[in-house]
């Protein structure tokens, strides 16, 4: 469903939540009560709830069925069942200030490590100073990628898992996942990217829960 904001001068409000399979029924009940009910539609992106007041919620499973679909009489029951399956994923979270890696199952961390590493921000300076700064920044980024990849390889070796869930700075995460130290896991299916702040222990813990949960993107029309 596309919400047309023409003439209102305002854009739709979009927010994201993560809900475990066991909590999905309660969440959808509250959504229906707050938005004048909904009709349900399945498509390639997931399960959509089209509310009576114009709001929309897209519900996406944490992982693909891969021959193990959820069970239930309807789409919501099957989605909740799929999300509740005890699958494992490797977490790779990285930003300029630090990193967090781990292995998650059923929303919990089986193994993890978080650390700090500094990469300078960009500068508006010009000339030779800018070139020296760019080289320094590039060297720092390369060192970060190397350090995180080696640390991730150690953590990932602790437990088997079937998916990789990246998060943080997309470019840095991709560089780490392409590092030779992680070649063993290069062929694993990638889960949806997680938008996380600078990875500290608490951030990695929450990411473990989010990676194993149903991702819900709610779009409220202007003025709602």
Backbone torsions as a table, in degrees:
resi	resn	phi	psi	omega
1	UNK	NA	130.3	177.8
2	UNK	-105.7	128.0	-179.6
3	UNK	-95.0	123.3	-177.8
4	UNK	-92.4	117.0	-179.0
5	UNK	-99.5	11.2	-176.9
6	UNK	-59.2	135.4	177.9
7	UNK	86.1	-15.0	-178.2
8	UNK	-88.5	-25.3	-177.0
9	UNK	75.3	6.6	-178.4
10	UNK	-130.9	152.1	179.8
11	UNK	-97.4	154.8	175.0
12	UNK	-61.4	152.1	177.0
13	UNK	-93.9	128.0	-178.5
14	UNK	-120.4	131.6	178.7
15	UNK	-139.8	155.1	-177.0
16	UNK	-123.9	138.9	176.4
17	UNK	-133.5	157.9	176.4
18	UNK	-123.0	126.8	-174.4
19	UNK	-130.8	132.0	177.9
20	UNK	-69.2	160.7	179.3
21	UNK	-58.8	-37.1	-178.3
22	UNK	-69.4	-19.7	-177.7
23	UNK	-102.8	0.3	-173.8
24	UNK	-64.7	-43.6	-178.4
25	UNK	-58.6	-42.2	178.6
26	UNK	-65.3	-39.9	-179.5
27	UNK	-65.6	-45.9	-178.8
28	UNK	-65.2	-33.1	176.4
29	UNK	-64.3	-41.8	178.5
30	UNK	-69.1	-36.6	177.6
31	UNK	-62.3	-44.5	179.6
32	UNK	-62.5	-41.9	-178.9
33	UNK	-66.9	-32.7	-176.4
34	UNK	-86.5	-18.0	-171.8
35	UNK	-127.2	28.2	174.5
36	UNK	62.5	43.9	177.8
37	UNK	73.2	-177.0	177.6
38	UNK	-159.5	159.6	167.4
39	UNK	-111.1	150.5	-173.1
40	UNK	-108.0	140.9	177.4
41	UNK	-140.9	132.9	175.4
42	UNK	-98.9	136.1	172.5
43	UNK	-145.5	-171.9	-175.6
44	UNK	-64.7	-24.8	-178.0
45	UNK	-81.6	-25.0	-177.4
46	UNK	151.1	-150.7	178.4
47	UNK	-104.6	126.8	-179.6
48	UNK	-107.9	135.8	173.0
49	UNK	-108.5	114.4	-178.8
50	UNK	-101.6	106.9	-171.3
51	UNK	-81.7	159.0	-179.5
52	UNK	-67.0	-24.2	-179.1
53	UNK	-94.9	8.4	178.1
54	UNK	98.7	-8.8	176.5
55	UNK	-72.9	158.9	179.0
56	UNK	-141.0	142.1	176.3
57	UNK	-127.5	126.5	175.2
58	UNK	-102.4	122.1	-178.5
59	UNK	-108.1	121.4	-177.5
60	UNK	-121.0	132.9	178.3
61	UNK	-65.0	150.6	-179.9
62	UNK	-67.8	-24.5	-179.3
63	UNK	-148.3	163.6	179.3
64	UNK	-73.6	161.5	-179.2
65	UNK	-63.9	-43.1	179.8
66	UNK	47.3	46.8	177.7
67	UNK	79.6	4.3	-179.5
68	UNK	-128.9	63.5	-177.1
69	UNK	-66.0	158.6	176.0
70	UNK	-72.4	161.1	-179.4
71	UNK	-107.6	149.0	177.9
72	UNK	154.7	166.2	-176.9
73	UNK	-77.8	-25.5	-176.8
74	UNK	-137.3	174.5	-177.1
75	UNK	-57.8	-40.5	-178.2
76	UNK	-68.4	-40.3	177.6
77	UNK	-64.4	-41.7	179.8
78	UNK	-67.9	-37.8	177.7
79	UNK	-63.8	-44.9	178.8
80	UNK	-61.9	-41.0	179.8
81	UNK	-65.7	-41.8	178.2
82	UNK	-62.0	-44.9	-179.1
83	UNK	-65.3	-27.0	-177.6
84	UNK	-81.7	-8.4	179.7
85	UNK	-64.6	137.7	-174.2
86	UNK	-80.8	63.7	177.8
87	UNK	-87.9	161.1	-176.4
88	UNK	-117.5	145.4	176.1
89	UNK	-140.4	152.0	174.5
90	UNK	-94.6	131.2	-179.8
91	UNK	-97.0	133.3	175.7
92	UNK	-132.7	99.7	-177.3
93	UNK	-115.4	127.6	-178.3
94	UNK	-148.9	138.0	171.2
95	UNK	-138.0	175.7	-175.9
96	UNK	-60.2	-27.7	-176.5
97	UNK	-93.9	-8.7	-178.0
98	UNK	172.9	-172.3	-175.1
99	UNK	-150.5	161.6	173.1
100	UNK	-147.6	131.0	177.4
101	UNK	-129.3	153.6	-179.4
102	UNK	-174.3	176.1	174.0
103	UNK	-124.2	126.7	-175.1
104	UNK	-118.9	145.4	174.5
105	UNK	-150.5	131.6	179.4
106	UNK	53.8	34.3	176.8
107	UNK	83.2	2.2	-177.0
108	UNK	-118.2	155.3	177.7
109	UNK	-87.4	127.6	174.0
110	UNK	-91.2	-28.5	177.5
111	UNK	-159.5	147.5	-179.5
112	UNK	-163.7	163.2	176.1
113	UNK	-156.5	133.7	175.5
114	UNK	-128.0	147.1	-179.6
115	UNK	-156.3	173.6	-179.4
116	UNK	-113.7	150.6	177.7
117	UNK	-161.7	134.5	-171.5
118	UNK	-103.4	130.5	169.2
119	UNK	-126.0	125.7	-175.9
120	UNK	-63.4	151.8	175.1
121	UNK	-76.0	168.2	177.4
122	UNK	-70.6	157.9	-179.9
123	UNK	-126.5	154.8	178.2
124	UNK	-92.3	1.5	-178.9
125	UNK	-64.4	154.3	-178.2
126	UNK	-118.1	-177.9	174.3
127	UNK	67.8	-150.4	-176.9
128	UNK	-64.3	-32.7	178.2
129	UNK	-61.2	-42.8	179.3
130	UNK	-64.4	-39.7	179.6
131	UNK	-65.2	-42.8	177.8
132	UNK	-63.0	-41.6	179.1
133	UNK	-62.6	-43.6	-179.1
134	UNK	-62.0	-41.2	178.5
135	UNK	-65.0	-41.3	179.3
136	UNK	-63.8	-43.7	-179.8
137	UNK	-64.4	-41.1	178.4
138	UNK	-63.1	-41.3	178.5
139	UNK	-64.4	-39.4	178.6
140	UNK	-65.6	-40.7	178.7
141	UNK	-64.8	-41.7	178.1
142	UNK	-62.2	-41.1	178.9
143	UNK	-65.2	-38.2	177.2
144	UNK	-62.9	-47.8	-179.8
145	UNK	-58.9	-45.4	179.3
146	UNK	-60.9	-47.8	-176.8
147	UNK	-63.8	-44.3	-178.6
148	UNK	-67.3	-41.6	-179.9
149	UNK	-61.0	-43.6	179.9
150	UNK	-66.5	-40.0	178.2
151	UNK	-66.9	-42.1	179.6
152	UNK	-62.4	-39.8	179.9
153	UNK	-60.3	-39.0	178.7
154	UNK	-66.4	-45.7	-178.6
155	UNK	-68.4	-44.5	-177.6
156	UNK	-61.9	-28.7	-178.4
157	UNK	-72.2	-10.3	-175.4
158	UNK	-72.4	-34.7	-175.6
159	UNK	-144.9	145.9	175.4
160	UNK	-74.4	147.3	176.2
161	UNK	-152.4	163.5	-172.5
162	UNK	-114.0	-6.4	-179.9
163	UNK	-136.4	158.9	171.4
164	UNK	-119.4	132.9	178.9
165	UNK	-117.8	106.8	179.6
166	UNK	-87.6	161.3	177.3
167	UNK	-167.8	165.8	-179.9
168	UNK	96.1	-128.4	178.4
169	UNK	-82.3	116.0	-174.2
170	UNK	-58.9	-45.5	-177.1
171	UNK	-64.2	-44.0	179.0
172	UNK	-65.8	-42.5	179.9
173	UNK	-61.4	-42.4	179.2
174	UNK	-64.4	-39.3	179.1
175	UNK	-63.9	-41.6	179.1
176	UNK	-65.2	-45.7	-178.3
177	UNK	-65.7	-22.5	176.7
178	UNK	-89.6	1.7	-178.3
179	UNK	-70.6	142.1	179.8
180	UNK	-55.4	-29.1	-179.4
181	UNK	-64.4	-20.7	-178.9
182	UNK	-108.6	18.7	-178.7
183	UNK	-58.1	-31.8	-179.2
184	UNK	-60.2	-28.5	-176.4
185	UNK	-109.8	8.7	-174.1
186	UNK	-64.1	-29.2	-176.0
187	UNK	-89.2	1.3	-178.5
188	UNK	-73.8	151.0	178.7
189	UNK	-64.4	136.3	178.2
190	UNK	-90.7	128.2	173.7
191	UNK	-83.2	171.7	-178.8
192	UNK	-60.1	139.8	179.3
193	UNK	-60.3	139.6	176.0
194	UNK	-104.1	128.1	176.2
195	UNK	-87.9	104.2	-174.9
196	UNK	-124.5	154.3	172.6
197	UNK	-74.5	-171.8	-179.3
198	UNK	-54.7	123.2	-171.3
199	UNK	-69.5	109.6	169.1
200	UNK	-113.2	177.8	-176.5
201	UNK	-56.3	-42.4	-178.9
202	UNK	-66.9	-35.3	178.9
203	UNK	-67.2	-41.1	178.6
204	UNK	-64.6	-39.6	178.7
205	UNK	-62.1	-44.7	178.7
206	UNK	-67.4	-38.0	179.2
207	UNK	-61.5	-35.1	177.4
208	UNK	-62.0	-41.0	177.9
209	UNK	-68.3	-45.7	-177.9
210	UNK	-64.5	-40.3	-177.1
211	UNK	-63.2	-27.0	-178.2
212	UNK	-100.2	11.9	-175.7
213	UNK	-114.9	165.3	175.1
214	UNK	-74.2	128.1	178.1
215	UNK	-88.1	123.0	-178.3
216	UNK	-117.0	118.7	176.7
217	UNK	-107.8	114.2	-177.7
218	UNK	-103.3	128.3	176.3
219	UNK	-114.6	114.8	176.8
220	UNK	-97.4	133.8	178.1
221	UNK	-66.8	157.5	179.1
222	UNK	-53.9	136.4	176.3
223	UNK	87.1	-4.5	-179.2
224	UNK	-80.7	NA	NA
